[in-house]
Amino acid sequence: MKVRSSIRSLKNQAGSQVVKRKGRIYVINKDNPRFKARQG
Protein backbone atom coordinates (compact mmCIF):
# COMPACT_ATOMS: atom_id res chain seq x y z
CA MET A 1 0.00 0.00 0.00
CA LYS A 2 1.32 3.41 -0.92
CA VAL A 3 0.76 6.66 0.96
CA ARG A 4 -0.11 9.32 -1.59
CA SER A 5 -0.76 13.03 -1.33
CA SER A 6 -3.25 12.76 -4.20
CA ILE A 7 -5.28 9.65 -4.98
CA ARG A 8 -7.14 11.08 -7.95
CA SER A 9 -5.17 9.04 -10.49
CA LEU A 10 -5.83 5.82 -8.56
CA LYS A 11 -9.56 6.21 -8.16
CA ASN A 12 -9.96 6.50 -11.93
CA GLN A 13 -8.65 2.95 -12.36
CA ALA A 14 -11.13 0.23 -13.28
CA GLY A 15 -12.56 -1.58 -10.27
CA SER A 16 -11.27 0.81 -7.62
CA GLN A 17 -13.30 1.85 -4.59
CA VAL A 18 -12.73 4.88 -2.39
CA VAL A 19 -13.32 4.11 1.30
CA LYS A 20 -13.06 6.43 4.31
CA ARG A 21 -11.91 4.78 7.54
CA LYS A 22 -10.78 6.49 10.75
CA GLY A 23 -10.36 9.86 9.02
CA ARG A 24 -8.16 8.45 6.27
CA ILE A 25 -9.10 7.91 2.64
CA TYR A 26 -8.25 4.52 1.18
CA VAL A 27 -8.36 3.25 -2.39
CA ILE A 28 -9.08 -0.47 -2.64
CA ASN A 29 -8.96 -2.37 -5.90
CA LYS A 30 -9.84 -6.07 -5.82
CA ASP A 31 -9.34 -6.45 -9.58
CA ASN A 32 -5.79 -5.12 -9.44
CA PRO A 33 -4.52 -5.02 -5.82
CA ARG A 34 -1.34 -3.12 -6.64
CA PHE A 35 -3.41 0.08 -6.78
CA LYS A 36 -4.03 0.06 -3.03
CA ALA A 37 -3.23 3.41 -1.44
CA ARG A 38 -4.13 5.72 1.40
CA GLN A 39 -4.22 9.45 1.87
CA GLY A 40 -4.01 11.35 5.14
C-alpha positions as CSV (number, residue, x, y, z in Angstrom):
1,M,0.0,0.0,0.0
2,K,1.3,3.4,-0.9
3,V,0.8,6.7,1.0
4,R,-0.1,9.3,-1.6
5,S,-0.8,13.0,-1.3
6,S,-3.2,12.8,-4.2
7,I,-5.3,9.6,-5.0
8,R,-7.1,11.1,-7.9
9,S,-5.2,9.0,-10.5
10,L,-5.8,5.8,-8.6
11,K,-9.6,6.2,-8.2
12,N,-10.0,6.5,-11.9
13,Q,-8.6,2.9,-12.4
14,A,-11.1,0.2,-13.3
15,G,-12.6,-1.6,-10.3
16,S,-11.3,0.8,-7.6
17,Q,-13.3,1.8,-4.6
18,V,-12.7,4.9,-2.4
19,V,-13.3,4.1,1.3
20,K,-13.1,6.4,4.3
21,R,-11.9,4.8,7.5
22,K,-10.8,6.5,10.8
23,G,-10.4,9.9,9.0
24,R,-8.2,8.5,6.3
25,I,-9.1,7.9,2.6
26,Y,-8.3,4.5,1.2
27,V,-8.4,3.2,-2.4
28,I,-9.1,-0.5,-2.6
29,N,-9.0,-2.4,-5.9
30,K,-9.8,-6.1,-5.8
31,D,-9.3,-6.5,-9.6
32,N,-5.8,-5.1,-9.4
33,P,-4.5,-5.0,-5.8
34,R,-1.3,-3.1,-6.6
35,F,-3.4,0.1,-6.8
36,K,-4.0,0.1,-3.0
37,A,-3.2,3.4,-1.4
38,R,-4.1,5.7,1.4
39,Q,-4.2,9.5,1.9
40,G,-4.0,11.4,5.1
